């Protein structure tokens, strides 16, 4: 094994725990949320794992979600400064 390969192996050995935590704490929950977003819920609040785009259709056609999204855009575009403008003392 050459020195170059040993350095590469050492780099990957140092990165492995951080990558494992990243996958465990961010990637896996994100994939689970995406899977749940394609599920549907009956009136009894039971989640069914059948493939359905109903949630996305409701999001794109509902006036409630349009107002919510527009309110978020307006809030995020507002420029608030921590310090007052004008002369500094």
C-alpha positions as CSV (number, residue, x, y, z in Angstrom):
1,X,0.0,0.0,0.0
2,X,1.5,3.3,-1.0
3,X,1.6,6.5,1.1
4,X,-1.0,8.1,-1.2
5,X,-3.5,5.3,-0.5
6,X,-2.8,5.4,3.2
7,X,-3.6,9.1,3.3
8,X,-6.8,8.6,1.4
9,X,-7.8,5.8,3.8
10,X,-7.0,8.0,6.7
11,X,-9.2,10.8,5.3
12,X,-12.1,8.5,4.8
13,X,-11.6,7.0,8.2
14,X,-11.9,10.5,9.7
15,X,-14.9,11.4,7.6
16,X,-16.8,8.1,8.2
17,X,-18.3,9.0,11.6
18,X,-19.5,12.4,10.5
19,X,-21.0,11.0,7.3
20,X,-22.7,8.3,9.3
21,X,-24.3,10.9,11.6
22,X,-25.3,13.0,8.7
23,X,-27.1,10.1,7.0
24,X,-28.6,8.9,10.2
25,X,-29.9,12.3,11.5
26,X,-30.7,14.1,8.2
27,X,-31.0,11.9,5.2
28,X,-33.0,9.0,6.7
29,X,-35.6,11.4,8.3
30,X,-35.9,13.4,5.1
31,X,-36.6,10.3,3.1
32,X,-39.2,9.2,5.6
33,X,-40.9,12.5,5.4
34,X,-41.0,12.3,1.6
35,X,-42.5,8.8,1.9
36,X,-45.1,10.1,4.3
37,X,-45.9,13.0,2.0
38,X,-46.9,10.4,-0.7
39,X,-49.2,8.6,1.8
40,X,-52.8,9.5,2.5
41,X,-54.8,9.8,5.8
42,X,-58.3,8.6,6.3
43,X,-60.8,10.5,8.5
44,X,-59.8,8.3,11.5
45,X,-56.2,9.8,11.1
46,X,-54.7,6.4,10.0
47,X,-51.8,6.8,7.6
48,X,-52.0,4.5,4.5
49,X,-48.8,3.9,2.6
50,X,-50.4,3.7,-0.8
51,X,-48.9,6.1,-3.4
52,X,-51.0,9.2,-3.7
53,X,-50.4,12.7,-4.9
54,X,-53.4,14.0,-3.0
55,X,-51.4,16.0,-0.5
56,X,-49.5,17.8,-3.3
57,X,-52.8,18.5,-5.1
58,X,-54.3,20.0,-2.0
59,X,-51.2,22.1,-1.4
60,X,-51.2,23.6,-4.9
61,X,-55.0,24.2,-5.1
62,X,-55.9,25.3,-1.6
63,X,-56.3,29.1,-1.0
64,X,-55.2,28.5,2.6
65,X,-51.8,27.2,1.5
66,X,-51.5,30.0,-1.1
67,X,-52.0,32.6,1.7
68,X,-49.6,30.8,4.0
69,X,-46.9,30.6,1.3
70,X,-47.4,34.3,0.3
71,X,-47.2,35.4,3.9
72,X,-44.0,33.5,4.4
73,X,-42.5,35.1,1.3
74,X,-43.5,38.6,2.5
75,X,-42.1,38.0,5.9
76,X,-38.8,36.6,4.6
77,X,-38.4,39.5,2.2
78,X,-38.9,42.2,5.0
79,X,-35.6,43.8,5.9
80,X,-35.2,44.1,9.6
81,X,-32.1,45.5,11.0
82,X,-30.8,44.8,14.6
83,X,-29.4,48.3,15.0
84,X,-31.4,51.5,14.4
85,X,-30.4,53.4,11.3
86,X,-29.0,56.9,11.6
87,X,-26.2,58.4,13.5
88,X,-24.2,56.2,15.8
89,X,-23.1,57.5,19.1
